Amino acid sequence: MEVTVKKMKRFLMFKLPSAYLCGVKLKEIDNSKAVVTVKHKWINQNPFNSMYFAVQSMAAELTTGAIVIKKITESGKKISMLVTNHNGAFTKKAVGLITFTCNDGNLIDEALKRTIKTGEGQTITMKSVGVNENGDQVSVYEFEWSIKLK
């Protein structure tokens, strides 16, 4: 089964409705990279007239999680996944269209091989960077994913 942008949109609507309602959109996904956008608007703002940090977190997490979902699906194995830790740093006010990109898809491959071979859980730390329309970084996140054969 192939994981596509269209299938992930449906997944967002039914499994992550808060992200869907806030305007989080998967734009691109392949084996190494995922790109997600979210536009600052009334429903996702904070009192300081910028994007609420939790919305940025949802978008950043989706860049990492979408790749993990894609790779697990393609493995054909029953593997659980869970965020076990995350951190974020904010470097600029998030207004306008924010684009989050994760380029760490290659990190998952070896961890999946190990968990399938040994049955032991593995962890992967993946990075997602958010930039505004000018290409200025507004936030950077790291998500630690735990994967384990069911």
C-alpha positions as CSV (number, residue, x, y, z in Angstrom):
1,M,0.0,0.0,0.0
2,E,1.3,3.4,-0.9
3,V,1.1,6.5,1.3
4,T,0.2,9.5,-0.7
5,V,-0.6,13.2,0.0
6,K,-4.3,12.5,-0.8
7,K,-4.5,9.5,1.7
8,M,-2.7,11.6,4.4
9,K,-5.3,14.4,3.9
10,R,-8.0,11.9,4.7
11,F,-6.0,10.6,7.6
12,L,-5.7,14.2,9.0
13,M,-9.4,14.8,8.7
14,F,-10.5,11.7,10.6
15,K,-7.5,10.9,12.9
16,L,-6.1,14.4,13.6
17,P,-9.1,16.7,13.2
18,S,-7.5,19.6,15.2
19,A,-4.6,19.7,12.8
20,Y,-7.0,19.6,9.8
21,L,-9.2,22.4,11.3
22,C,-6.1,24.6,11.9
23,G,-5.1,24.3,8.3
24,V,-2.1,21.9,8.6
25,K,-1.6,20.4,5.1
26,L,0.9,17.8,3.8
27,K,2.2,19.0,0.5
28,E,4.9,16.5,-0.3
29,I,6.2,13.1,0.9
30,D,8.8,10.7,-0.3
31,N,11.2,8.2,1.2
32,S,13.5,10.9,2.5
33,K,11.5,14.1,3.0
34,A,8.1,15.5,4.0
35,V,6.8,19.1,3.6
36,V,3.8,20.5,5.5
37,T,2.4,24.0,5.3
38,V,0.1,25.9,7.6
39,K,-1.1,29.5,7.2
40,H,-1.5,31.9,10.1
41,K,-5.2,32.7,10.5
42,W,-7.7,33.4,13.2
43,I,-8.3,29.8,14.2
44,N,-4.6,29.1,14.9
45,Q,-3.5,32.4,16.3
46,N,-2.2,33.2,19.8
47,P,-2.8,36.5,21.7
48,F,0.3,38.0,20.2
49,N,-1.1,37.9,16.6
50,S,1.1,35.1,15.4
51,M,0.7,31.3,15.1
52,Y,0.1,29.4,18.3
53,F,3.1,27.2,19.2
54,A,0.9,24.1,19.4
55,V,-0.2,24.5,15.7
56,Q,3.5,24.8,14.7
57,S,4.1,21.6,16.8
58,M,1.3,19.7,14.9
59,A,2.7,20.7,11.6
60,A,6.3,19.9,12.5
61,E,5.3,16.5,14.0
62,L,3.4,15.6,10.8
63,T,6.5,16.1,8.7
64,T,8.3,13.5,10.8
65,G,5.3,11.2,11.5
66,A,4.2,11.0,7.9
67,I,7.5,9.6,6.8
68,V,7.4,7.1,9.7
69,I,3.9,6.0,8.7
70,K,5.0,5.7,5.1
71,K,7.9,3.5,5.9
72,I,6.0,1.3,8.3
73,T,3.2,0.9,5.8
74,E,5.7,-0.1,3.0
75,S,7.4,-2.6,5.3
76,G,4.2,-4.7,5.4
77,K,4.8,-5.4,9.1
78,K,2.7,-4.5,12.1
79,I,4.8,-1.9,13.9
80,S,3.6,0.6,16.5
81,M,4.9,4.2,16.6
82,L,4.8,6.8,19.4
83,V,6.3,10.2,20.1
84,T,8.4,9.7,23.3
85,N,10.0,13.2,23.4
86,H,10.1,16.5,21.6
87,N,11.5,19.9,21.9
88,G,11.0,23.1,19.9
89,A,12.8,26.4,19.6
90,F,11.2,29.6,18.2
91,T,13.4,32.1,16.4
92,K,10.9,34.4,14.8
93,K,7.2,35.4,14.9
94,A,5.2,32.9,12.8
95,V,2.9,34.8,10.5
96,G,1.8,34.2,6.9
97,L,2.4,30.8,5.3
98,I,4.8,28.6,7.3
99,T,6.5,25.6,5.7
100,F,7.9,22.8,7.7
101,T,10.3,20.3,6.2
102,C,11.9,17.1,7.5
103,N,14.7,15.6,5.5
104,D,15.4,12.7,7.9
105,G,13.6,9.8,6.2
106,N,16.9,7.9,5.9
107,L,17.1,7.6,9.7
108,I,14.0,5.3,9.8
109,D,15.3,2.6,7.5
110,E,17.9,1.2,9.8
111,A,15.7,1.4,12.9
112,L,12.9,-0.5,11.1
113,K,15.3,-3.2,10.0
114,R,16.6,-3.6,13.6
115,T,13.1,-3.7,15.2
116,I,11.9,-6.3,12.6
117,K,15.0,-8.4,13.0
118,T,15.2,-8.3,16.8
119,G,11.7,-7.5,18.0
120,E,13.2,-4.8,20.2
121,G,11.9,-1.2,20.2
122,Q,14.0,1.4,18.5
123,T,14.1,5.2,18.8
124,I,14.8,7.8,16.1
125,T,15.2,11.5,16.5
126,M,14.0,13.5,13.6
127,K,14.2,17.2,12.9
128,S,11.7,19.6,11.3
129,V,12.4,23.2,10.4
130,G,9.7,25.8,9.9
131,V,10.3,28.8,7.6
132,N,8.2,31.7,6.6
133,E,7.5,32.9,3.0
134,N,10.8,34.8,3.0
135,G,12.7,31.6,3.9
136,D,13.5,32.9,7.4
137,Q,13.4,30.2,10.1
138,V,10.6,30.7,12.6
139,S,11.0,27.4,14.6
140,V,12.8,24.1,14.7
141,Y,11.6,20.9,16.3
142,E,13.1,17.6,17.2
143,F,10.8,14.6,17.7
144,E,11.9,11.3,19.2
145,W,9.9,8.4,17.7
146,S,9.7,5.0,19.3
147,I,8.9,2.1,17.0
148,K,8.3,-1.5,18.0
149,L,7.2,-4.7,16.3
150,K,3.7,-5.6,17.5
